[in-house]
Amino acid sequence: MNFHVPTKPWSILYRTYRETIPEVHQQLESWKRLADEIPEQELRNQAVWTIDDKDFHCEGGSVLALLAGGNKEAFIRFLCAYQTICDYLDTLCDKNDSQDPDDFRALHDALLDALTPGEPTKDYYRVRGGHDDGGYLHELVKECQQTLKTFPGYPAMKSAMKELAQYYVDFQVYKHVPEDEREGYSLPSMKNMPRSIRSCVGMSSHVAPLRRSLFIVWLPMQLQSRAPSKKQRN
């Protein structure tokens, strides 16, 4: 399938505004409706607030859908579901008083499961216990799994995606433990972590760019088997 890749700033902005952001809003509205049905008020409030407050993450990431050709809609579905998991879990960790690294790691198992089609969902709240989100987080994970299966390049990218996801999970644990415990805190994936990513340790402001790097690595899976020729670009 032939598709046009915009190369000029004005055309990128125009097509993002007209083509991808409206689809992002549709996806997020769908997830927000599901979040509104969460039986536990605290989780419901946090899930709804996260979507309302952090929708710009998905809006910005959707620009990459312009490179996805015929997989544009599926890319946006994955983007919105995965980014919503990231933002929701970040909110749960920020607003939790326990600062328990085991709890943070259990919650973020959702991000690793989301990148593994066929992996059964877990009780991601198992450490903090007693929480019922009505299946909200499970549905987000399953949406990611289902969309990943539609991309022919996924098997080739799976290990790299999960490696980056593990870096992000470790950073989230590190970021949310008490500050006086961070010095000397050992990240399980630190040994093999690229220097460019390792330099971000301790700088929580760099965590969001790391999260978005997942999509940059994941992007080649969306591309058609043959890159567009110059005649197909505008």
N, C-alpha and C positions, 0 to 999 in steps of 0.2 A: 504494500500500500504506500502510495506517495503521500508525503506530508510536507508542509512548509515550516521551516525553522526560522523564526524572526531573528535578525541580527542587529537591528538598530534599536536604540533605547526607546524611541517613541512607539515602535511597533510592538516591542516586548510589553511595554506598559499598557498599550491599548488592548492587545489580545489577552493579557492577564485580566484586565478589568472586565472585558466582555465575555471571555471564554471560561476562565478557570475559577475566579473568585465567586461568581454566582453558583457554580457547582459546589464549591466549598461551603457556602452558606446553606445550601440544601442539605448537604451531608450533616453539618453541625446541628441544624434544626432537628433532623431526625434523631441524632444522639441526645439532644437536649430533651426531646419528648420522652425518650426512654429514661433519662436521668430524673425527670419529673415524677416518674413512677417508682423510684427507689423508696422502699417502705420506711427505712430509717432516716429520720429527719436530718441528722447531722451529715450523713453521707450524701443525702439528696441535695442539701444546701451547698456542700462543697463541690459536688459534681456539676450542678447548674452554674454556680459562680465561676468555676474554672472555664467552662465553655464560653460564658459571656465575657470574661475578663481576658482570655488568652486566645481568642479567635484569630488574632493577627498572625500567630505562629503558622496556622494552616494557610491563611491567605498568602503569606510570603512564600511558603514552601510550594504553593501551587504553581509558581512560575515554572518549575521544573517539568510540569505536565506538558508544557509546550514542546518538549523534546520527546514525549512519549508516543507520538504518533497515534496509532489505533488503540493503544492502551491508556489513553489519557484519562478516561473516566475511571478505570480500575485503579490507576495511579492515585487519583484524588481520593477514591474510597479508602485505599490503604493509608495514604498520608493522613487523612482526617482521623481514622481510627487509631493509628499508631501514635500520632501526636497527642490525641486526646488522652490516651493511656499515660503518656509521659507527663502531661500537665496535671492530670488528676492525681497521679501518684505523688508528684512533687507537692501538690497542695496537701495531700494526706500527711506527708512527712513534715511539712512546714507547720501544720496545725496540730501536731501530736506532741504531748508533753513528755512522753516516755524517753524519747531519743534512744531507742533500742535498735542497735544495728541489725539484730536478727529479724526484727519486725520490718525494717526497711528493705532488707534483702528478700524476705518472703513476699512482700508486696511487689517488688520488681521482678520476681519470677514471671510475672505476666508479660513483661517485655521480651523475655527469652522464649516463652511459649508461643507468643504471637508470631515469632519468626520460624516456627517449626510446625508446618501443616501436619495434622494428625495427632499432635501432642495433646493429651487430655488436659483440660483446664483443672486448676487446683483451687484449694481454699487459700486465696492470697492474703486473707485477713487472719490466718490461723494463729499467728503469734499474739496479736492484740486481742483476738477472740471476741465472739459474741456480736459480730457485725453482719448485717444482712443488706446487701445492695440490690436484691431482687434479680440477680444475674447480670447486672449492668457490666461489670468488668469482664465477665465471661463472654458476653456478646461482643465486646470490643476485640477481645483476643481472637475469637472465632472469625470475625470479619477480616482481620489481618491474615489469618491462615487461609481463608477461602480465596482472597484476592491473590495472594502469593502463588497459589497453585496454578493460576492462569498465565503466569509469565514463563516462557520457555527458558529464559536464562537464569531462573532462580537457582537451580542446582549448582551452577557454576559460582554463584555469588553467596550462597548460603553461609559458608564458613566465615567469610569476611564480614558479612552482616552481623553474625552472632558475636564475632570477636569485638566489633565496635560496640554492640549492645552491651556486652559484658563490661567494657571500659566505662560506659555510661552508668551502669548499675553500680559499679564500684565507686564511681565519683559521687553518686547520689548518697550512698551510705556514708562516705567520708564527709560529704557536705553537711549532713544532718546530725552527726554525732556531736556531743558537746565540744566546744572549741578547745577546752583544756585537754581533751583526749585525742586531738587530731595529730599532734606532734608525735611522730614515730608510728602513726597508724599505718598498718601494712595493707596495701591493696593487693588482693590475690592476683590480679592480672598485671601488676606493675612490672614484673620481671621482663615480660615480652612486649611491653608497651612502647610504641614509637616515641622518640624523644620529643617530637613536636606536640604530641598529646600529653606526655608526661609532664611537660613544662606547665600545664594548666592546673596541676594538683595544688589544692589550697586556694585557687582562684575561682570562687563559685560563679563569678560573672561569665566564665568561659564554658560553663556546663551547657548552656543552651546552644552555642555553636557546635559543640560536640554532638549534641542530640541531632541537630540538623545534618551533620555530616553523614549520619546513617542514610539519609535520603540521597545524598550525593553518591555514595557508594552503591546504593540500590538502583540508582537511575539507569545504568547500562542495561539492566534487565528489561527496561521498558522500551528500549530502542528497537526499531525494526532490524532485521538481520543485515540490511544494507543501509549505510548512511545516505542521506539525501544528497543529490548532486548539487552543484552550484546553481543550476537552473531551477531547482526546486526551492531555493531559499529566497527570502525577500528581506 
